[in-house]
Amino acid sequence: MRIRSFIFILCGLGSLAIPASAKTLDPPKVKLPQQVNTSHMDARAARLMQQLEMTGLAMAIVENGQITFAKGYGEALRDSGKLVTEDTIFRWASVSKGVAANTVLSLAEDGHFNLDAKAEDLAPSLKLPPAPVKISLFNLLSHQIGIVRNAYDNRIEGGDSAQISRSELAKLEYLCAPATCHTYQNVTYDASSEIIERITGKSYAQVVQERVFNPLGMTTASVTYDGLISAKNWARPHTRFGKRIEKVKPNYYRVPAAAGVNSSVKDLAKWMIAQMPDHSDFPDERLNEMQRPRVQTPREQRFLNRRFDALQNAHYGLGWRTYDYYGHKVVGHRGGVQGYRALTLFDPEKNAGIAVMWNSPHTRPIGLQMEFLDQLYGFAPQDWMDFGQ
């Protein structure tokens, strides 16, 4: 087994010495009625769009398992006059991973394989370094393979196929023993699309359409490059300075399970509702498997601590991240590809959540989810988007 022993020791000690739950934050002392003021959220989103870095954004709010607010802001293409609406199509980027995990679990429920099965046995192109333990589908879907994070993303960005890239993973070394730490992946994670296609004999896009999009009524959703650019109303990507990116890069559509989904914010909200047990047609056992915290994510926690530190105890499940927000378990995911960002965050017990998508690479809109949570739990409002008030 090829492990960098020194790095492994540091990785292990880091997760033990400073656990994600070690930092505790007292909730705001002022308590308000526990209800979401969608007019206030609307005003905050509108103010966000006054920031020079923003181009377009769409936001949807779910309460009691229903979409109670959905609206677009700004432009689909800067200075074009083409406005973003609740039906404008954006890219999900890594939020797509939950769809892949859900689909893999549905096939396991149908008896095609066991989630404890060795991942390499089910995905022929997946070649990992020799390991003394079995690397299972659970490990694959929770990013617990142990190789360097984002392995061979550079090859995907350079135009290589996912299958060829996966076949070269055996040349890498383990940073930590498999199943002991979280190292985020795209190329490796997309082995799930290969497994789905091999088991069903259908394309990944077709299977996801049949098992997820159609049952949930997600009429704008797709998992292909053509599905984005052929839409009548889709947001164009922009740089951090508001310049249009002339061509959408198709690279990450080569790993559709990791980053391939497109849809409107309303359909992203429908996907989020399907993760709430009281309003889902998916089995409770599947939702529990996906949303159960499996591995600490210290890198994610460090990011949050810089600006959004009320989200603590960051973990990864199967295609979902989990957090603690002043004693409340919340579930979500963020994603980003060139010129696009997306996020979802929800409380599965309160059947409430927020979905946001935007066509620029900025992090300020993440504050919308924090302000939503403060309202959901009745905490005093905080200026999570740093407007200065």
C-alpha positions as CSV (number, residue, x, y, z in Angstrom):
1,M,0.0,0.0,0.0
2,R,1.5,3.3,-1.1
3,I,0.8,5.9,1.7
4,R,2.8,8.9,2.5
5,S,3.1,8.1,6.2
6,F,4.0,11.5,7.4
7,I,1.1,13.1,5.6
8,F,-1.2,10.4,6.9
9,I,-0.1,11.1,10.5
10,L,-0.7,14.8,10.1
11,C,-4.1,14.1,8.4
12,G,-5.1,11.8,11.2
13,L,-3.9,14.1,14.0
14,G,-5.5,17.1,12.5
15,S,-9.0,15.5,12.6
16,L,-8.4,14.3,16.2
17,A,-6.8,17.4,17.6
18,I,-9.3,19.9,16.3
19,P,-12.6,18.2,15.7
20,A,-15.1,20.2,13.6
21,S,-17.5,20.3,16.6
22,A,-14.8,21.8,18.9
23,K,-15.8,25.4,18.2
24,T,-19.1,26.3,19.8
25,L,-21.1,29.4,19.1
26,D,-23.8,30.8,21.3
27,P,-27.0,31.5,19.3
28,P,-28.2,35.1,19.0
29,K,-30.0,36.0,22.2
30,V,-32.9,37.8,20.6
31,K,-35.6,35.4,19.5
32,L,-38.2,36.3,16.9
33,P,-41.3,34.4,15.7
34,Q,-40.0,31.4,13.8
35,Q,-41.2,32.3,10.3
36,V,-39.5,33.2,7.0
37,N,-40.2,36.7,5.9
38,T,-39.9,36.3,2.1
39,S,-40.3,40.0,1.5
40,H,-37.2,40.6,3.6
41,M,-35.3,37.9,1.7
42,D,-36.5,39.4,-1.5
43,A,-35.2,42.8,-0.5
44,R,-31.8,41.3,0.6
45,A,-31.4,39.5,-2.7
46,A,-32.3,42.7,-4.6
47,R,-29.7,44.6,-2.6
48,L,-27.1,41.9,-3.3
49,M,-27.7,42.5,-7.0
50,Q,-26.6,46.1,-6.5
51,Q,-23.1,44.8,-5.9
52,L,-21.0,45.4,-9.0
53,E,-19.7,41.9,-9.1
54,M,-23.2,40.3,-9.5
55,T,-24.8,39.7,-12.9
56,G,-27.8,37.4,-12.4
57,L,-29.3,35.3,-9.6
58,A,-32.3,33.1,-8.9
59,M,-33.6,32.2,-5.5
60,A,-36.3,29.8,-4.2
61,I,-37.6,29.3,-0.7
62,V,-39.3,26.2,0.6
63,E,-41.6,26.1,3.7
64,N,-43.6,23.2,4.9
65,G,-42.4,21.2,1.9
66,Q,-43.8,23.8,-0.6
67,I,-42.2,26.4,-2.7
68,T,-43.4,29.7,-1.2
69,F,-41.1,32.1,-3.1
70,A,-39.2,31.9,-6.4
71,K,-37.8,34.9,-8.3
72,G,-35.0,35.9,-10.6
73,Y,-32.7,39.0,-10.3
74,G,-30.4,40.7,-12.6
75,E,-29.6,39.6,-16.2
76,A,-28.9,36.3,-17.9
77,L,-26.3,38.2,-20.0
78,R,-24.9,41.4,-18.7
79,D,-26.1,44.5,-20.5
80,S,-28.5,42.5,-22.7
81,G,-31.7,43.4,-21.0
82,K,-32.6,39.7,-20.8
83,L,-33.7,39.3,-17.2
84,V,-33.3,36.3,-15.0
85,T,-36.6,34.7,-14.0
86,E,-37.5,31.7,-11.8
87,D,-37.4,29.7,-15.0
88,T,-33.9,30.6,-16.2
89,I,-31.6,27.6,-16.5
90,F,-28.3,27.6,-14.5
91,R,-25.7,24.9,-13.9
92,W,-25.8,22.9,-10.6
93,A,-22.1,22.0,-10.7
94,S,-21.3,19.8,-7.7
95,V,-24.8,20.0,-6.3
96,S,-25.3,17.3,-9.0
97,K,-23.6,14.7,-6.8
98,G,-26.7,14.1,-4.8
99,V,-28.6,13.1,-7.9
100,A,-26.0,10.5,-8.6
101,A,-25.9,9.1,-5.1
102,N,-29.7,8.9,-5.1
103,T,-29.7,7.0,-8.4
104,V,-27.0,4.6,-7.2
105,L,-29.0,3.9,-4.0
106,S,-32.2,3.3,-6.0
107,L,-30.4,0.6,-8.0
108,A,-29.1,-1.0,-4.9
109,E,-32.7,-1.1,-3.5
110,D,-33.7,-2.9,-6.7
111,G,-31.1,-5.6,-5.9
112,H,-28.6,-4.9,-8.6
113,F,-25.7,-4.6,-6.1
114,N,-24.8,-4.0,-2.5
115,L,-23.4,-0.6,-1.4
116,D,-20.7,-2.6,0.4
117,A,-19.5,-3.9,-3.0
118,K,-16.1,-3.1,-4.2
119,A,-16.3,0.0,-6.4
120,E,-13.7,-1.2,-8.9
121,D,-15.7,-4.3,-9.5
122,L,-18.7,-2.3,-10.7
123,A,-16.8,0.4,-12.7
124,P,-14.3,-1.2,-15.0
125,S,-12.5,2.0,-15.8
126,L,-11.8,2.7,-12.1
127,K,-8.3,1.7,-11.3
128,L,-7.1,2.7,-7.8
129,P,-3.7,2.2,-6.1
130,P,-3.4,-1.1,-4.2
131,A,-5.0,-1.0,-0.8
132,P,-5.3,-3.5,2.1
133,V,-9.0,-2.7,2.5
134,K,-11.9,-2.9,0.2
135,I,-13.0,0.5,-1.2
136,S,-16.7,0.3,-1.4
137,L,-19.5,2.3,-3.0
138,F,-20.0,3.9,0.4
139,N,-16.4,5.2,0.3
140,L,-16.8,6.4,-3.3
141,L,-20.0,8.4,-2.7
142,S,-18.7,9.9,0.5
143,H,-15.3,10.9,-1.0
144,Q,-13.4,8.6,1.3
145,I,-11.1,7.1,-1.3
146,G,-8.0,8.6,0.2
147,I,-6.2,9.9,-2.9
148,V,-5.3,13.6,-3.4
149,R,-8.5,15.7,-3.6
150,N,-9.8,16.6,-7.0
151,A,-7.6,14.0,-8.6
152,Y,-7.1,14.5,-12.3
153,D,-9.6,17.4,-12.6
154,N,-6.9,19.1,-14.6
155,R,-7.2,16.3,-17.2
156,I,-10.9,16.8,-17.5
157,E,-10.3,20.5,-17.9
158,G,-7.8,19.6,-20.5
159,G,-10.3,17.6,-22.5
160,D,-9.5,14.0,-21.5
161,S,-12.4,11.6,-21.0
162,A,-13.4,10.5,-17.5
163,Q,-12.8,6.8,-18.3
164,I,-9.2,7.4,-19.4
165,S,-8.6,9.6,-16.4
166,R,-10.0,7.0,-14.0
167,S,-7.8,4.3,-15.5
168,E,-4.7,6.3,-14.5
169,L,-5.6,6.8,-10.9
170,A,-3.6,3.8,-9.9
171,K,-0.4,5.9,-10.5
172,L,-1.3,8.1,-7.5
173,E,-0.5,7.6,-3.9
174,Y,-2.8,7.6,-0.9
175,L,-2.7,10.7,1.3
176,C,-4.5,8.7,4.0
177,A,-5.8,5.2,4.4
178,P,-9.0,4.6,2.5
179,A,-12.2,5.1,4.5
180,T,-10.3,7.3,7.1
181,C,-10.5,10.8,5.7
182,H,-12.4,13.0,3.2
183,T,-10.7,14.0,0.0
184,Y,-13.2,15.5,-2.4
185,Q,-13.3,14.1,-5.9
186,N,-15.0,14.5,-9.4
187,V,-13.3,12.0,-11.7
188,T,-13.5,9.3,-9.1
189,Y,-17.0,10.2,-8.0
190,D,-18.2,10.0,-11.7
191,A,-17.5,6.2,-11.6
192,S,-21.1,6.2,-10.3
193,S,-22.4,7.2,-13.7
194,E,-20.4,4.4,-15.3
195,I,-21.9,1.9,-12.8
196,I,-25.4,3.2,-13.5
197,E,-24.9,2.9,-17.3
198,R,-23.4,-0.6,-17.0
199,I,-26.2,-1.9,-14.8
200,T,-29.1,-0.4,-16.7
201,G,-27.8,-0.6,-20.3
202,K,-29.0,3.1,-20.7
203,S,-27.2,6.4,-20.7
204,Y,-26.8,8.2,-17.4
205,A,-28.9,11.0,-18.7
206,Q,-31.8,8.7,-19.5
207,V,-31.7,6.9,-16.2
208,V,-31.6,10.1,-14.2
209,Q,-34.5,11.4,-16.3
210,E,-36.6,8.3,-15.5
211,R,-35.7,7.9,-11.9
212,V,-35.4,11.5,-10.7
213,F,-36.4,14.3,-13.0
214,N,-39.7,12.8,-14.3
215,P,-41.0,11.6,-11.0
216,L,-40.3,14.9,-9.4
217,G,-41.8,17.0,-12.2
218,M,-38.4,18.7,-12.9
219,T,-39.3,19.7,-16.4
220,T,-36.3,22.0,-17.0
221,A,-33.7,19.6,-15.7
222,S,-31.0,17.9,-17.9
223,V,-27.5,16.5,-17.5
224,T,-25.9,17.4,-20.8
225,Y,-24.2,20.4,-22.5
226,D,-26.9,20.5,-25.1
227,G,-29.5,20.5,-22.4
228,L,-28.1,23.8,-21.2
229,I,-27.4,25.7,-24.5
230,S,-30.5,24.5,-26.3
231,A,-32.8,25.9,-23.6
232,K,-34.8,29.0,-24.5
233,N,-33.9,30.8,-21.3
234,W,-30.4,30.1,-19.9
235,A,-27.9,32.2,-18.0
236,R,-24.6,32.9,-19.6
237,P,-21.5,32.6,-17.5
238,H,-19.5,35.6,-16.4
239,T,-16.1,36.3,-14.7
240,R,-15.7,37.8,-11.3
241,F,-15.5,41.2,-13.0
242,G,-18.7,40.8,-14.9
243,K,-17.2,40.0,-18.3
244,R,-19.1,37.5,-20.3
245,I,-17.3,34.1,-20.8
246,E,-17.9,33.6,-24.5
247,K,-18.3,29.8,-24.5
248,V,-19.5,27.4,-21.9
249,K,-16.8,24.9,-21.3
250,P,-18.3,21.4,-21.8
251,N,-15.5,19.7,-19.8
252,Y,-17.4,18.9,-16.6
253,Y,-20.3,17.4,-18.6
254,R,-17.8,14.6,-19.1
255,V,-18.3,13.7,-15.4
256,P,-22.1,14.1,-15.3
257,A,-22.5,12.4,-12.0
258,A,-20.2,14.9,-10.4
259,A,-21.2,18.2,-12.1
260,G,-23.6,17.7,-15.0
261,V,-27.1,18.8,-13.9
262,N,-28.8,22.0,-15.3
263,S,-32.2,23.4,-14.3
264,S,-34.2,26.3,-13.1
265,V,-34.2,27.3,-9.5
266,K,-37.7,26.0,-9.1
267,D,-36.6,22.5,-10.2
268,L,-33.6,22.7,-7.9
269,A,-36.1,23.5,-5.1
270,K,-38.2,20.5,-6.1
271,W,-35.1,18.3,-5.8
272,M,-34.5,19.8,-2.3
273,I,-38.1,19.1,-1.3
274,A,-37.6,15.4,-2.3
275,Q,-34.9,15.2,0.4
276,M,-37.4,16.1,3.1
277,P,-38.9,12.8,4.5
278,D,-42.4,14.3,5.1
279,H,-42.7,15.4,1.5
280,S,-40.6,12.8,-0.4
281,D,-41.5,9.8,-2.6
282,F,-38.1,8.4,-1.9
283,P,-37.8,5.8,0.8
284,D,-36.8,7.2,4.3
285,E,-34.0,4.7,4.5
286,R,-32.4,6.1,1.3
287,L,-32.7,9.7,2.6
288,N,-31.2,8.6,6.0
289,E,-28.3,6.9,4.2
290,M,-27.6,10.0,2.1
291,Q,-27.9,12.6,4.9
292,R,-26.1,10.6,7.7
293,P,-22.8,12.4,8.6
294,R,-20.1,9.9,7.7
295,V,-16.8,11.8,7.6
296,Q,-15.6,15.1,8.9
297,T,-14.7,17.7,6.3
298,P,-12.0,19.9,7.9
299,R,-11.3,21.8,4.7
300,E,-15.0,22.8,4.4
301,Q,-15.0,23.8,8.0
302,R,-12.0,26.1,7.5
303,F,-13.8,27.8,4.6
304,L,-16.9,28.3,6.7
305,N,-15.0,29.6,9.7
306,R,-13.7,32.5,7.7
307,R,-17.1,34.1,7.0
308,F,-20.0,31.8,7.8
309,D,-18.9,30.3,11.1
310,A,-22.3,29.7,12.5
311,L,-22.3,26.5,10.4
312,Q,-20.3,24.0,12.4
313,N,-19.6,20.3,12.6
314,A,-19.2,20.0,8.8
315,H,-19.5,16.4,7.6
316,Y,-20.1,14.6,4.3
317,G,-22.8,12.0,3.8
318,L,-23.6,10.4,0.4
319,G,-23.8,13.3,-2.1
320,W,-24.8,15.7,0.7
321,R,-23.0,17.8,3.3
322,T,-24.3,18.1,6.8
323,Y,-23.8,20.9,9.4
324,D,-24.9,22.1,12.8
325,Y,-26.5,25.5,13.0
326,Y,-26.9,26.5,16.6
327,G,-28.1,23.0,17.5
328,H,-30.1,22.3,14.3
329,K,-29.0,19.8,11.8
330,V,-29.0,21.2,8.3
331,V,-28.2,19.5,5.0
332,G,-27.0,21.0,1.7
333,H,-24.3,21.3,-0.9
334,R,-22.6,24.0,-3.0
335,G,-21.2,23.8,-6.4
336,G,-19.1,25.8,-8.8
337,V,-17.9,25.6,-12.4
338,Q,-16.6,28.4,-14.6
339,G,-19.0,31.3,-14.4
340,Y,-21.7,29.5,-12.4
341,R,-22.5,28.8,-8.7
342,A,-25.3,27.0,-7.0
343,L,-26.3,26.0,-3.5
344,T,-29.1,24.3,-1.5
345,L,-29.4,24.2,2.3
346,F,-32.4,22.8,4.2
347,D,-33.7,21.5,7.5
348,P,-35.2,18.1,6.8
349,E,-37.2,18.1,10.1
350,K,-38.7,21.6,9.5
351,N,-39.3,20.8,5.8
352,A,-37.8,24.1,4.9
353,G,-34.9,25.3,2.8
354,I,-33.4,27.7,0.3
355,A,-32.0,27.2,-3.2
356,V,-29.8,29.9,-4.9
357,M,-28.1,29.9,-8.3
358,W,-26.0,32.7,-9.9
359,N,-23.9,33.2,-13.1
360,S,-20.7,34.6,-11.6
361,P,-18.0,33.1,-9.3
362,H,-18.6,35.1,-6.1
363,T,-19.2,33.8,-2.6
364,R,-21.2,36.7,-1.2
365,P,-24.6,35.0,-2.2
366,I,-23.8,32.2,0.3
367,G,-24.9,34.7,2.9
368,L,-28.5,34.4,1.7
369,Q,-28.7,30.9,3.1
370,M,-27.4,32.1,6.5
371,E,-30.0,34.9,6.6
372,F,-32.7,32.4,5.7
373,L,-31.7,30.1,8.6
374,D,-31.7,33.0,11.0
375,Q,-35.3,33.7,10.0
376,L,-36.3,30.0,10.0
377,Y,-35.1,29.6,13.6
378,G,-36.2,33.0,14.9
379,F,-32.7,34.4,15.5
380,A,-31.9,38.0,15.3
381,P,-31.0,39.0,11.7
382,Q,-27.3,39.2,11.0
383,D,-25.6,40.8,8.0
384,W,-24.1,37.7,6.5
385,M,-23.5,39.4,3.2
386,D,-21.4,42.1,4.7
387,F,-23.4,45.1,3.4
388,G,-22.4,47.0,6.4
389,Q,-25.7,47.0,8.3
